């Protein structure tokens, strides 16, 4: 049981790295940020205040939360 908690804690810490980087770099970001690339060229943009950049940064934590929910429900 203790090993499982350690794995969850490490996974949560690793998942927070992109969120922290996003928060640190947010003031330096342009008002429009690319969120999709095709062939190395940006083809979809959104505002830095939009939901997508935060979702992309927090996707690791969302995945961890869903995994824990599934394990808890089992």
C-alpha positions, 0 to 999 in steps of 0.5 A, spaced: 500 500 500 505 504 501 508 503 494 502 505 491 501 512 495 508 513 493 507 512 485 501 516 486 505 522 489 510 521 484 505 521 478 502 527 481 508 531 481 510 529 474 503 531 472 504 538 475 511 540 471 507 542 465 502 546 469 508 550 473 511 551 467 505 554 464 504 559 470 511 561 470 511 563 462 504 565 462 506 573 462 511 572 457 506 568 452 503 572 446 496 574 446 495 568 441 498 561 442 498 556 437 495 549 439 495 545 433 501 544 428 500 540 421 507 539 418 511 544 422 506 549 421 501 552 426 494 552 423 490 553 430 491 558 434 487 560 441 488 566 446 492 565 452 486 566 456 483 560 453 481 554 456 485 549 451 492 552 453 490 550 461 487 544 459 493 542 455 498 543 461 493 540 466 492 534 461 497 529 466 493 531 472 486 530 469 489 523 466 491 521 473 485 523 476 481 519 472 485 513 473 485 514 480 477 514 480 477 508 475 481 504 480 477 507 486 470 505 483 473 498 482 
